[in-house]
Amino acid sequence: RKKHTYKYLFHELHNKAAQLNMTFNPCTIMSDFEGTLAEILKIEVRITLV
């Protein structure tokens, strides 16, 4: 659960969405509390954490 792993994951999700002529823009992402994931979500997905 390292920062570069999450960054890679979201990069691949963005790429796959683009290949399908879609936009990766989730309105909800569920996870157990993972500080690194929360940090990446704010940057990569521009999501507001609740």
LINTAMO-V642936 format. One line per field, one symbol per residue. ss: DSSP state (a for helix, b for strand, c for the rest). phi: phi as a letter, one per 30 degrees, with the letter a starting at -180 (. if undefined). burial: I if it has 9 or more other ideal C-beta (glycine too) atoms within 8 Angstrom, else O. Layout:
ss = ???
phi = ???
burial = ???
//
This chain:
ss = ccaaaaaaaaaaaaaaaaacccccccccccccccaaaaaaaaaaaccccc
phi = .cedddddeddddddddddchbcdbdcbbcaddbeddeddedddchccdc
burial = OOOOOIIOOIIOIIOIIIOOOOOIOOOOOOOOOOOIIIIIIIOIIOOOOO
//
